[in-house]
Amino acid sequence: MPLLEQCLWENLTPQRPQSSALQGELSVDVCVIGAGITGLSAAIHLLEQGKSVCVLEAHRTGHGGSGRNVGLVNAGMWIAPDEIEAGFGEAVGSQLNRMLGAAPALVFSLVDKYRIDCQLRREGTL
């Protein structure tokens, strides 16, 4: 059975504007590869620091894994926090756990700051 490359969010949301392919040369401080949540967040943060940025996407905005996730904003990975510390050591593991714990607030703040229309609901997680 062939795997269908479809995403519920793509089927339910309005069509995104198309962009044209990069023509010629472009000189920027940073080139971000991928226009999913991760790439666009990186681009926003770089722009806020005064860097010139170009975002390149092979398909369309939000096409890849971070842009087509299950729609949940949660703190962490599918690995328990104590396993992260055991695998990376206490110092690095606890720092990673703090960063993961702060990630949802960062996403919510970007949605608020840039008025991103994404039907965000702050429901919490178990």
C-alpha positions in Angstrom: 0.0 0.0 0.0 1.6 3.3 -1.0 2.0 6.0 1.6 -0.1 9.0 0.9 1.7 12.3 1.5 -1.2 14.3 2.7 -1.8 16.4 5.8 -5.1 17.2 7.4 -4.0 20.8 8.1 -3.2 21.4 4.5 -6.6 20.1 3.4 -8.5 22.3 6.0 -6.6 25.6 5.7 -6.8 28.2 3.0 -4.2 28.0 0.2 -1.0 29.7 1.0 0.4 32.4 -1.3 2.8 31.0 -3.9 6.3 32.4 -4.1 8.7 32.4 -7.0 12.0 30.6 -7.3 15.1 32.5 -6.5 16.6 34.0 -9.6 20.2 35.0 -9.9 22.4 35.6 -6.9 21.6 36.9 -3.5 23.9 38.0 -0.7 22.6 37.7 2.8 24.1 37.1 6.3 22.2 33.8 6.8 20.4 31.4 4.4 17.8 29.3 6.2 16.9 26.1 4.5 13.3 25.1 5.0 10.2 27.2 5.6 8.5 25.1 8.3 8.0 26.2 11.8 11.6 25.7 12.7 13.1 27.5 9.7 10.7 30.4 9.9 11.3 30.8 13.6 15.0 30.9 13.0 14.5 33.5 10.3 12.4 35.7 12.6 14.9 35.5 15.4 17.8 36.4 13.0 15.9 39.3 11.5 15.2 40.6 15.0 18.9 40.6 15.6 19.5 42.7 12.5 20.7 40.0 10.2 19.7 39.8 6.5 18.0 36.5 5.8 16.9 34.4 2.9 14.6 31.4 3.5 14.7 28.7 0.8 12.0 26.1 0.6 11.9 23.3 -2.0 8.1 22.9 -1.9 5.9 25.4 -0.1 5.8 27.1 3.3 5.0 24.6 6.0 5.5 21.6 3.7 8.1 19.7 5.8 7.9 17.9 9.1 7.9 20.8 11.5 5.2 22.5 9.4 3.0 19.4 9.1 3.1 18.1 12.6 0.0 17.0 14.5 -0.8 20.6 15.6 0.3 20.2 19.2 2.5 22.6 21.1 4.1 20.7 23.9 7.2 20.8 26.1 9.5 17.9 25.5 10.2 14.9 23.3 9.0 11.4 23.3 11.8 10.8 25.8 11.3 11.2 29.6 13.2 14.1 31.2 15.2 11.8 33.4 16.2 9.7 30.3 17.5 12.9 28.7 19.6 13.7 31.7 20.9 10.1 31.8 21.8 10.2 28.1 23.3 13.6 27.9 24.6 14.0 31.5 23.1 16.0 34.2 24.4 19.5 33.1 23.5 19.2 29.4 20.4 17.2 30.1 18.9 19.6 32.6 19.7 22.5 30.3 18.0 20.7 27.4 15.0 20.0 29.6 14.7 23.7 30.6 14.8 24.7 26.9 12.2 22.1 26.0 10.0 23.3 28.9 10.2 26.9 27.7 9.5 26.1 24.1 5.6 26.3 24.2 5.8 29.8 25.8 8.1 30.8 23.0 5.7 29.5 20.3 2.7 31.3 22.0 4.6 34.5 22.3 5.5 34.4 18.5 1.9 33.8 17.6 0.8 36.7 19.8 3.6 39.1 18.7 3.1 38.5 15.0 -0.7 38.0 15.1 -0.4 34.6 13.4 -3.9 33.3 12.5 -3.5 29.7 13.5 -6.6 29.1 15.7 -4.2 28.6 18.7 -5.7 27.1 21.8 -3.8 26.9 25.0 -5.2 23.6 26.4 -2.2 22.2 28.3 -0.8 18.7 28.1 -0.8 15.6 30.2 
